[in-house]
């Protein structure tokens, strides 16, 4: 019995494959719509529970809409800018900055905005929310707390979009739920470690076959579950027990950083970036051979955890000072 799962053959990154003018509509983009819609629904539910106060329902609807719009625009810009300037080792976008915002290649072919960074989106979204609160003279910590309880459940759809695209897959594994992604790198059957995995997993190979695709951790689904559903449940169940404003913003930031840091050990780093910190410089990226091999994503997650702890302390001090006044 094979100890692996084949990536579902019915999944295609394009919603309408082969249909002129529609073949560029991808599931990943549609998942963004579901993500924002879900976050908006959860946000509105908290407003009905009294998390924020408004003069009337019409004012509430207008302000929530404009808050989301500002946050989403800045989130997308931040995600795109951060990805192109941090995750592209060729420095192409540093030399052609206008290409960051143009959804066409130099030949006029539509490419969309391939390449978005969560950490850049986090920075951009935070900036957008702070900017809106400053302009509207609203209590930023209260609004951001409500948003941070809303984000994780929507984030689940983003990772499902990665899964439908067959991208951001994990490292090679022999666990029974390991999945063979069609676009993953293939390895030579002449290598002893490849033969071992083929035998352990029960992968059938043709007599004259030289390369084989190996099972990998479906790390997109790990992230969708832990960074999405589990983190949302934690925040949702605690939403009425907030000790001070800013608590959920910090808890979300630290919680995401923690889950993502752990899952990065199962997710394969970008081949052109590899490890930022490597205990063993020649370690392959397709195996996790040391917990001290640290990826770019893990460094950014450590920054998020540190920022959440510092933010938690500062928000607590601010709340104590406000109570005394």
Protein Blocks (a to p, Z undefined) as FASTA:
>chain_A
ZZbddddfkbcfbfbghiahklmpcfklmmmmmmmmmmmmmmmmmmmnopaccfblmlmm
mmmmmmmmmmmmmmmmmmmmmmmmmmmmnlmmmmmmmlmmmcbdfkopaebjghiafklm
mmmmmmmmmmmmmmnopafklmmmmmmmmmmmmmmmmmmmmmmnopaiacddfbfkbccd
fkbccddfkbmklmmmmmmnopacdfklcbdcdddddfklmmmmmmmmmmmmmmmmmmmm
cfbghklmmmmmmmmmmmmmmmmmmpccdfklmpabdfblmlcfkbcfbfkbccfklmmm
mmmmmmmmmmmmmmmmmmmmmmmZZ
